[in-house]
Amino acid sequence: MVATPGGVRTIVRAGEVMELLADARDGMTAGALATAAGLPLPTVHRLLRTLVAGGHARQGPGRRYWPGPRWIRLGAVAGRALGATAQPFLARMVEATGETANLALLEGDVVVYLAQAPSRHSVRMFTEIGRRVHPHCTGVGKALLAGMEDERVREIVARAGMEPMTDRTLTDLPALLADLASVRARGWATDDGEQEVGVRCLAVRVPHATLPVALSVSGPEGRVTHEAIARHGPVLAKIASSYARALADGRAAR
């Protein structure tokens, strides 16, 4: 059956509402959704009734809405598919750098690790798939934050905070914003022992991807030196661009 233009608009609007709910850690009211989406309040109410009835959204206390169980399940399936598609590119990163490679997604205000390819070294980094970390103190998180306007970064930090994980963690917003400006200028982000003592991470955002995803390599600071980061940064950026093209084409790596 061919969708009518009105039906297409409804689907697009419903998608916009769900994206706003996915980004809202504390849920959103119908009025806040209407303002954020630029839609009339009656339209948002109709969309929410349909989404709740289908299990894609749920209403909680204070007449606030959150993603529902069906949307969360679809997100989990999409995450697994994304991780499978990334494996050839993660393998290329391991071959190029010798370190453990990761794929991570920004989900709301936290970063979730979706896939990993381990280093061949006996001493190597390991991050559990599904682990959730703060964006302000991780390479993947800062790579993803750098792809946003500063105002959205401020909103995320206001909700999530800037907990000090080590004595190197950035804990004030001006310092983080300055670091993100440097990330944008050079094209990659670093975590210099900010999440875990003795570990360095190099990360790049996957450009033009539908979902906010980033690739990274991590290892002990004795191997992941500043000189190694300078060498590997452009390599990872190139691999991320190849991965972005594969995602756009709907195919795996060649």
Salt bridges, closest charged atoms under 4 A:
ASP23 OD2 - ARG152 NH2 3.17
GLU99 OE2 - ARG223 NE 2.80
GLU107 OE2 - ARG132 NH1 2.74
ASP109 OD2 - ARG159 NE 2.79
ASP150 OD1 - ARG184 NH2 3.07
GLU151 OE1 - ARG154 NH1 3.59
GLU163 OE1 - HIS134 NE2 3.64
ASP179 OD2 - LYS142 NZ 2.77
ASP192 OD1 - ARG168 NH1 2.94
ASP192 OD1 - ARG200 NE 2.70
ASP192 OD2 - HIS226 NE2 3.87
GLU194 OE1 - LYS142 NZ 2.84
GLU221 OE1 - ARG168 NH1 3.58
ASP249 OD2 - ARG251 NE 3.21
